[in-house]
Amino acid sequence: MIKEFKVLSLTSRHLPIIFDYTQTSASISLAVHIVKDKVRAEQISTAVFKQGHSGEWYAHHVEVYADFRRCGLATVMYQFVQGEIEGRLTPSDEQSEDAKAFWRFFRTLVS
């Protein structure tokens, strides 16, 4: 399924992004592309979110490609998934230091 999403500011340019995603009852897989001239030009991130045994959703794998980090893309991805699921996203048990910092920020958005 393909869903057009918010305009995201990428390095001081405004480029539309497309979420190409697959959703099952237990997972959501995303591929995010920037769009130029209404054609998918470049994939810029991937993510897999899974539902745990007790029903909570968490990020199993999130990767934002280097040239597109620190511009809000991960936040938009998490907000997108939050809008597609019932309940709230929770942090995964194993996190990098960047992921821990992201969650400190993301919690302020969903509170």
Phi and psi in radians as a Rosetta constraint file:
Dihedral C 1 N 2 CA 2 C 2 CIRCULARHARMONIC -2.046 0.35
Dihedral N 2 CA 2 C 2 N 3 CIRCULARHARMONIC 2.336 0.35
Dihedral C 2 N 3 CA 3 C 3 CIRCULARHARMONIC -2.336 0.35
Dihedral N 3 CA 3 C 3 N 4 CIRCULARHARMONIC 2.202 0.35
Dihedral C 3 N 4 CA 4 C 4 CIRCULARHARMONIC -1.372 0.35
Dihedral N 4 CA 4 C 4 N 5 CIRCULARHARMONIC 2.432 0.35
Dihedral C 4 N 5 CA 5 C 5 CIRCULARHARMONIC -2.200 0.35
Dihedral N 5 CA 5 C 5 N 6 CIRCULARHARMONIC -3.001 0.35
Dihedral C 5 N 6 CA 6 C 6 CIRCULARHARMONIC -0.946 0.35
Dihedral N 6 CA 6 C 6 N 7 CIRCULARHARMONIC 2.743 0.35
Dihedral C 6 N 7 CA 7 C 7 CIRCULARHARMONIC -1.334 0.35
Dihedral N 7 CA 7 C 7 N 8 CIRCULARHARMONIC 2.306 0.35
Dihedral C 7 N 8 CA 8 C 8 CIRCULARHARMONIC -2.011 0.35
Dihedral N 8 CA 8 C 8 N 9 CIRCULARHARMONIC 2.335 0.35
Dihedral C 8 N 9 CA 9 C 9 CIRCULARHARMONIC -1.373 0.35
Dihedral N 9 CA 9 C 9 N 10 CIRCULARHARMONIC 1.974 0.35
Dihedral C 9 N 10 CA 10 C 10 CIRCULARHARMONIC -2.000 0.35
Dihedral N 10 CA 10 C 10 N 11 CIRCULARHARMONIC 1.982 0.35
Dihedral C 10 N 11 CA 11 C 11 CIRCULARHARMONIC 0.757 0.35
Dihedral N 11 CA 11 C 11 N 12 CIRCULARHARMONIC 0.970 0.35
Dihedral C 11 N 12 CA 12 C 12 CIRCULARHARMONIC 1.142 0.35
Dihedral N 12 CA 12 C 12 N 13 CIRCULARHARMONIC 0.248 0.35
Dihedral C 12 N 13 CA 13 C 13 CIRCULARHARMONIC -1.970 0.35
Dihedral N 13 CA 13 C 13 N 14 CIRCULARHARMONIC 2.672 0.35
Dihedral C 13 N 14 CA 14 C 14 CIRCULARHARMONIC -1.852 0.35
Dihedral N 14 CA 14 C 14 N 15 CIRCULARHARMONIC 1.964 0.35
Dihedral C 14 N 15 CA 15 C 15 CIRCULARHARMONIC -2.145 0.35
Dihedral N 15 CA 15 C 15 N 16 CIRCULARHARMONIC 2.341 0.35
Dihedral C 15 N 16 CA 16 C 16 CIRCULARHARMONIC -1.157 0.35
Dihedral N 16 CA 16 C 16 N 17 CIRCULARHARMONIC 2.617 0.35
Dihedral C 16 N 17 CA 17 C 17 CIRCULARHARMONIC -2.171 0.35
Dihedral N 17 CA 17 C 17 N 18 CIRCULARHARMONIC 2.669 0.35
Dihedral C 17 N 18 CA 18 C 18 CIRCULARHARMONIC -2.094 0.35
Dihedral N 18 CA 18 C 18 N 19 CIRCULARHARMONIC 2.316 0.35
Dihedral C 18 N 19 CA 19 C 19 CIRCULARHARMONIC -1.738 0.35
Dihedral N 19 CA 19 C 19 N 20 CIRCULARHARMONIC 2.003 0.35
Dihedral C 19 N 20 CA 20 C 20 CIRCULARHARMONIC -1.771 0.35
Dihedral N 20 CA 20 C 20 N 21 CIRCULARHARMONIC 1.949 0.35
Dihedral C 20 N 21 CA 21 C 21 CIRCULARHARMONIC -2.406 0.35
Dihedral N 21 CA 21 C 21 N 22 CIRCULARHARMONIC 2.725 0.35
Dihedral C 21 N 22 CA 22 C 22 CIRCULARHARMONIC -2.160 0.35
Dihedral N 22 CA 22 C 22 N 23 CIRCULARHARMONIC 2.312 0.35
Dihedral C 22 N 23 CA 23 C 23 CIRCULARHARMONIC -2.214 0.35
Dihedral N 23 CA 23 C 23 N 24 CIRCULARHARMONIC 2.298 0.35
Dihedral C 23 N 24 CA 24 C 24 CIRCULARHARMONIC -2.077 0.35
Dihedral N 24 CA 24 C 24 N 25 CIRCULARHARMONIC -3.075 0.35
Dihedral C 24 N 25 CA 25 C 25 CIRCULARHARMONIC -1.218 0.35
Dihedral N 25 CA 25 C 25 N 26 CIRCULARHARMONIC -0.289 0.35
Dihedral C 25 N 26 CA 26 C 26 CIRCULARHARMONIC -2.126 0.35
Dihedral N 26 CA 26 C 26 N 27 CIRCULARHARMONIC -0.067 0.35
Dihedral C 26 N 27 CA 27 C 27 CIRCULARHARMONIC -2.761 0.35
Dihedral N 27 CA 27 C 27 N 28 CIRCULARHARMONIC 2.755 0.35
Dihedral C 27 N 28 CA 28 C 28 CIRCULARHARMONIC -2.312 0.35
Dihedral N 28 CA 28 C 28 N 29 CIRCULARHARMONIC 2.197 0.35
Dihedral C 28 N 29 CA 29 C 29 CIRCULARHARMONIC -1.966 0.35
Dihedral N 29 CA 29 C 29 N 30 CIRCULARHARMONIC 2.314 0.35
Dihedral C 29 N 30 CA 30 C 30 CIRCULARHARMONIC -2.108 0.35
Dihedral N 30 CA 30 C 30 N 31 CIRCULARHARMONIC 2.513 0.35
Dihedral C 30 N 31 CA 31 C 31 CIRCULARHARMONIC -2.268 0.35
Dihedral N 31 CA 31 C 31 N 32 CIRCULARHARMONIC 2.222 0.35
Dihedral C 31 N 32 CA 32 C 32 CIRCULARHARMONIC -1.928 0.35
Dihedral N 32 CA 32 C 32 N 33 CIRCULARHARMONIC 2.361 0.35
Dihedral C 32 N 33 CA 33 C 33 CIRCULARHARMONIC -2.213 0.35
Dihedral N 33 CA 33 C 33 N 34 CIRCULARHARMONIC 2.537 0.35
Dihedral C 33 N 34 CA 34 C 34 CIRCULARHARMONIC -1.519 0.35
Dihedral N 34 CA 34 C 34 N 35 CIRCULARHARMONIC 2.683 0.35
Dihedral C 34 N 35 CA 35 C 35 CIRCULARHARMONIC -2.106 0.35
Dihedral N 35 CA 35 C 35 N 36 CIRCULARHARMONIC 2.285 0.35
Dihedral C 35 N 36 CA 36 C 36 CIRCULARHARMONIC -2.231 0.35
Dihedral N 36 CA 36 C 36 N 37 CIRCULARHARMONIC 2.267 0.35
Dihedral C 36 N 37 CA 37 C 37 CIRCULARHARMONIC 0.934 0.35
Dihedral N 37 CA 37 C 37 N 38 CIRCULARHARMONIC 0.709 0.35
Dihedral C 37 N 38 CA 38 C 38 CIRCULARHARMONIC 1.037 0.35
Dihedral N 38 CA 38 C 38 N 39 CIRCULARHARMONIC 0.434 0.35
Dihedral C 38 N 39 CA 39 C 39 CIRCULARHARMONIC -2.227 0.35
Dihedral N 39 CA 39 C 39 N 40 CIRCULARHARMONIC 2.378 0.35
Dihedral C 39 N 40 CA 40 C 40 CIRCULARHARMONIC -1.076 0.35
Dihedral N 40 CA 40 C 40 N 41 CIRCULARHARMONIC 2.029 0.35
Dihedral C 40 N 41 CA 41 C 41 CIRCULARHARMONIC -1.697 0.35
Dihedral N 41 CA 41 C 41 N 42 CIRCULARHARMONIC -0.658 0.35
Dihedral C 41 N 42 CA 42 C 42 CIRCULARHARMONIC -2.774 0.35
Dihedral N 42 CA 42 C 42 N 43 CIRCULARHARMONIC 2.272 0.35
Dihedral C 42 N 43 CA 43 C 43 CIRCULARHARMONIC -1.352 0.35
Dihedral N 43 CA 43 C 43 N 44 CIRCULARHARMONIC 2.372 0.35
Dihedral C 43 N 44 CA 44 C 44 CIRCULARHARMONIC -2.147 0.35
Dihedral N 44 CA 44 C 44 N 45 CIRCULARHARMONIC -0.164 0.35
Dihedral C 44 N 45 CA 45 C 45 CIRCULARHARMONIC -2.916 0.35
Dihedral N 45 CA 45 C 45 N 46 CIRCULARHARMONIC 2.848 0.35
Dihedral C 45 N 46 CA 46 C 46 CIRCULARHARMONIC -2.438 0.35
Dihedral N 46 CA 46 C 46 N 47 CIRCULARHARMONIC 2.733 0.35
Dihedral C 46 N 47 CA 47 C 47 CIRCULARHARMONIC -2.790 0.35
Dihedral N 47 CA 47 C 47 N 48 CIRCULARHARMONIC 2.619 0.35
Dihedral C 47 N 48 CA 48 C 48 CIRCULARHARMONIC -2.297 0.35
Dihedral N 48 CA 48 C 48 N 49 CIRCULARHARMONIC 2.174 0.35
Dihedral C 48 N 49 CA 49 C 49 CIRCULARHARMONIC -1.968 0.35
Dihedral N 49 CA 49 C 49 N 50 CIRCULARHARMONIC 2.415 0.35
Dihedral C 49 N 50 CA 50 C 50 CIRCULARHARMONIC -2.217 0.35
Dihedral N 50 CA 50 C 50 N 51 CIRCULARHARMONIC 2.768 0.35
Dihedral C 50 N 51 CA 51 C 51 CIRCULARHARMONIC -1.783 0.35
Dihedral N 51 CA 51 C 51 N 52 CIRCULARHARMONIC 2.213 0.35
Dihedral C 51 N 52 CA 52 C 52 CIRCULARHARMONIC -1.357 0.35
Dihedral N 52 CA 52 C 52 N 53 CIRCULARHARMONIC 3.061 0.35
Dihedral C 52 N 53 CA 53 C 53 CIRCULARHARMONIC -1.060 0.35
Dihedral N 53 CA 53 C 53 N 54 CIRCULARHARMONIC -0.577 0.35
Dihedral C 53 N 54 CA 54 C 54 CIRCULARHARMONIC -1.605 0.35
Dihedral N 54 CA 54 C 54 N 55 CIRCULARHARMONIC 0.173 0.35
Dihedral C 54 N 55 CA 55 C 55 CIRCULARHARMONIC 1.689 0.35
Dihedral N 55 CA 55 C 55 N 56 CIRCULARHARMONIC -0.180 0.35
Dihedral C 55 N 56 CA 56 C 56 CIRCULARHARMONIC -1.317 0.35
Dihedral N 56 CA 56 C 56 N 57 CIRCULARHARMONIC 2.601 0.35
Dihedral C 56 N 57 CA 57 C 57 CIRCULARHARMONIC -1.790 0.35
Dihedral N 57 CA 57 C 57 N 58 CIRCULARHARMONIC 2.486 0.35
Dihedral C 57 N 58 CA 58 C 58 CIRCULARHARMONIC -2.566 0.35
Dihedral N 58 CA 58 C 58 N 59 CIRCULARHARMONIC 2.805 0.35
Dihedral C 58 N 59 CA 59 C 59 CIRCULARHARMONIC -1.422 0.35
Dihedral N 59 CA 59 C 59 N 60 CIRCULARHARMONIC 2.015 0.35
Dihedral C 59 N 60 CA 60 C 60 CIRCULARHARMONIC -1.420 0.35
Dihedral N 60 CA 60 C 60 N 61 CIRCULARHARMONIC -0.693 0.35
Dihedral C 60 N 61 CA 61 C 61 CIRCULARHARMONIC -2.706 0.35
Dihedral N 61 CA 61 C 61 N 62 CIRCULARHARMONIC 2.241 0.35
Dihedral C 61 N 62 CA 62 C 62 CIRCULARHARMONIC -2.357 0.35
Dihedral N 62 CA 62 C 62 N 63 CIRCULARHARMONIC 2.252 0.35
Dihedral C 62 N 63 CA 63 C 63 CIRCULARHARMONIC -2.374 0.35
Dihedral N 63 CA 63 C 63 N 64 CIRCULARHARMONIC 2.127 0.35
Dihedral C 63 N 64 CA 64 C 64 CIRCULARHARMONIC -1.895 0.35
Dihedral N 64 CA 64 C 64 N 65 CIRCULARHARMONIC 2.169 0.35
Dihedral C 64 N 65 CA 65 C 65 CIRCULARHARMONIC -1.109 0.35
Dihedral N 65 CA 65 C 65 N 66 CIRCULARHARMONIC 2.560 0.35
Dihedral C 65 N 66 CA 66 C 66 CIRCULARHARMONIC -0.864 0.35
Dihedral N 66 CA 66 C 66 N 67 CIRCULARHARMONIC -0.766 0.35
Dihedral C 66 N 67 CA 67 C 67 CIRCULARHARMONIC -1.201 0.35
Dihedral N 67 CA 67 C 67 N 68 CIRCULARHARMONIC -0.176 0.35
Dihedral C 67 N 68 CA 68 C 68 CIRCULARHARMONIC -2.083 0.35
Dihedral N 68 CA 68 C 68 N 69 CIRCULARHARMONIC 0.247 0.35
Dihedral C 68 N 69 CA 69 C 69 CIRCULARHARMONIC -1.401 0.35
Dihedral N 69 CA 69 C 69 N 70 CIRCULARHARMONIC 2.725 0.35
Dihedral C 69 N 70 CA 70 C 70 CIRCULARHARMONIC 1.132 0.35
Dihedral N 70 CA 70 C 70 N 71 CIRCULARHARMONIC 0.537 0.35
Dihedral C 70 N 71 CA 71 C 71 CIRCULARHARMONIC -2.204 0.35
Dihedral N 71 CA 71 C 71 N 72 CIRCULARHARMONIC 0.198 0.35
Dihedral C 71 N 72 CA 72 C 72 CIRCULARHARMONIC 1.689 0.35
Dihedral N 72 CA 72 C 72 N 73 CIRCULARHARMONIC 0.026 0.35
Dihedral C 72 N 73 CA 73 C 73 CIRCULARHARMONIC -1.120 0.35
Dihedral N 73 CA 73 C 73 N 74 CIRCULARHARMONIC -0.780 0.35
Dihedral C 73 N 74 CA 74 C 74 CIRCULARHARMONIC -1.056 0.35
Dihedral N 74 CA 74 C 74 N 75 CIRCULARHARMONIC -0.720 0.35
Dihedral C 74 N 75 CA 75 C 75 CIRCULARHARMONIC -1.049 0.35
Dihedral N 75 CA 75 C 75 N 76 CIRCULARHARMONIC -0.795 0.35
Dihedral C 75 N 76 CA 76 C 76 CIRCULARHARMONIC -1.121 0.35
Dihedral N 76 CA 76 C 76 N 77 CIRCULARHARMONIC -0.664 0.35
Dihedral C 76 N 77 CA 77 C 77 CIRCULARHARMONIC -1.107 0.35
Dihedral N 77 CA 77 C 77 N 78 CIRCULARHARMONIC -0.815 0.35
Dihedral C 77 N 78 CA 78 C 78 CIRCULARHARMONIC -1.129 0.35
Dihedral N 78 CA 78 C 78 N 79 CIRCULARHARMONIC -0.696 0.35
Dihedral C 78 N 79 CA 79 C 79 CIRCULARHARMONIC -1.122 0.35
Dihedral N 79 CA 79 C 79 N 80 CIRCULARHARMONIC -0.691 0.35
Dihedral C 79 N 80 CA 80 C 80 CIRCULARHARMONIC -1.044 0.35
Dihedral N 80 CA 80 C 80 N 81 CIRCULARHARMONIC -0.890 0.35
Dihedral C 80 N 81 CA 81 C 81 CIRCULARHARMONIC -1.109 0.35
Dihedral N 81 CA 81 C 81 N 82 CIRCULARHARMONIC -0.727 0.35
Dihedral C 81 N 82 CA 82 C 82 CIRCULARHARMONIC -0.989 0.35
Dihedral N 82 CA 82 C 82 N 83 CIRCULARHARMONIC -0.625 0.35
Dihedral C 82 N 83 CA 83 C 83 CIRCULARHARMONIC -1.300 0.35
Dihedral N 83 CA 83 C 83 N 84 CIRCULARHARMONIC -0.306 0.35
Dihedral C 83 N 84 CA 84 C 84 CIRCULARHARMONIC -1.668 0.35
Dihedral N 84 CA 84 C 84 N 85 CIRCULARHARMONIC -0.239 0.35
Dihedral C 84 N 85 CA 85 C 85 CIRCULARHARMONIC -1.968 0.35
Dihedral N 85 CA 85 C 85 N 86 CIRCULARHARMONIC 2.856 0.35
Dihedral C 85 N 86 CA 86 C 86 CIRCULARHARMONIC -1.620 0.35
Dihedral N 86 CA 86 C 86 N 87 CIRCULARHARMONIC 2.462 0.35
Dihedral C 86 N 87 CA 87 C 87 CIRCULARHARMONIC 1.557 0.35
Dihedral N 87 CA 87 C 87 N 88 CIRCULARHARMONIC -2.918 0.35
Dihedral C 87 N 88 CA 88 C 88 CIRCULARHARMONIC -2.061 0.35
Dihedral N 88 CA 88 C 88 N 89 CIRCULARHARMONIC 2.612 0.35
Dihedral C 88 N 89 CA 89 C 89 CIRCULARHARMONIC -1.206 0.35
Dihedral N 89 CA 89 C 89 N 90 CIRCULARHARMONIC 2.531 0.35
Dihedral C 89 N 90 CA 90 C 90 CIRCULARHARMONIC -2.175 0.35
Dihedral N 90 CA 90 C 90 N 91 CIRCULARHARMONIC 2.690 0.35
Dihedral C 90 N 91 CA 91 C 91 CIRCULARHARMONIC -1.157 0.35
Dihedral N 91 CA 91 C 91 N 92 CIRCULARHARMONIC 2.555 0.35
Dihedral C 91 N 92 CA 92 C 92 CIRCULARHARMONIC -1.327 0.35
Dihedral N 92 CA 92 C 92 N 93 CIRCULARHARMONIC 2.858 0.35
Dihedral C 92 N 93 CA 93 C 93 CIRCULARHARMONIC -1.211 0.35
Dihedral N 93 CA 93 C 93 N 94 CIRCULARHARMONIC -0.611 0.35
Dihedral C 93 N 94 CA 94 C 94 CIRCULARHARMONIC -1.876 0.35
Dihedral N 94 CA 94 C 94 N 95 CIRCULARHARMONIC 2.084 0.35
Dihedral C 94 N 95 CA 95 C 95 CIRCULARHARMONIC -2.400 0.35
Dihedral N 95 CA 95 C 95 N 96 CIRCULARHARMONIC 2.544 0.35
Dihedral C 95 N 96 CA 96 C 96 CIRCULARHARMONIC -1.322 0.35
Dihedral N 96 CA 96 C 96 N 97 CIRCULARHARMONIC 2.971 0.35
Dihedral C 96 N 97 CA 97 C 97 CIRCULARHARMONIC -1.103 0.35
Dihedral N 97 CA 97 C 97 N 98 CIRCULARHARMONIC -0.648 0.35
Dihedral C 97 N 98 CA 98 C 98 CIRCULARHARMONIC -1.088 0.35
Dihedral N 98 CA 98 C 98 N 99 CIRCULARHARMONIC -0.723 0.35
Dihedral C 98 N 99 CA 99 C 99 CIRCULARHARMONIC -1.128 0.35
Dihedral N 99 CA 99 C 99 N 100 CIRCULARHARMONIC -0.700 0.35
Dihedral C 99 N 100 CA 100 C 100 CIRCULARHARMONIC -1.091 0.35
Dihedral N 100 CA 100 C 100 N 101 CIRCULARHARMONIC -0.738 0.35
Dihedral C 100 N 101 CA 101 C 101 CIRCULARHARMONIC -1.135 0.35
Dihedral N 101 CA 101 C 101 N 102 CIRCULARHARMONIC -0.703 0.35
Dihedral C 101 N 102 CA 102 C 102 CIRCULARHARMONIC -1.045 0.35
Dihedral N 102 CA 102 C 102 N 103 CIRCULARHARMONIC -0.790 0.35
Dihedral C 102 N 103 CA 103 C 103 CIRCULARHARMONIC -1.134 0.35
Dihedral N 103 CA 103 C 103 N 104 CIRCULARHARMONIC -0.606 0.35
Dihedral C 103 N 104 CA 104 C 104 CIRCULARHARMONIC -1.056 0.35
Dihedral N 104 CA 104 C 104 N 105 CIRCULARHARMONIC -0.696 0.35
Dihedral C 104 N 105 CA 105 C 105 CIRCULARHARMONIC -1.267 0.35
Dihedral N 105 CA 105 C 105 N 106 CIRCULARHARMONIC -0.827 0.35
Dihedral C 105 N 106 CA 106 C 106 CIRCULARHARMONIC -1.102 0.35
Dihedral N 106 CA 106 C 106 N 107 CIRCULARHARMONIC -0.609 0.35
Dihedral C 106 N 107 CA 107 C 107 CIRCULARHARMONIC -1.041 0.35
Dihedral N 107 CA 107 C 107 N 108 CIRCULARHARMONIC -0.576 0.35
Dihedral C 107 N 108 CA 108 C 108 CIRCULARHARMONIC -1.195 0.35
Dihedral N 108 CA 108 C 108 N 109 CIRCULARHARMONIC -0.488 0.35
Dihedral C 108 N 109 CA 109 C 109 CIRCULARHARMONIC -1.339 0.35
Dihedral N 109 CA 109 C 109 N 110 CIRCULARHARMONIC -0.618 0.35
Dihedral C 109 N 110 CA 110 C 110 CIRCULARHARMONIC -1.637 0.35
Dihedral N 110 CA 110 C 110 N 111 CIRCULARHARMONIC -0.067 0.35
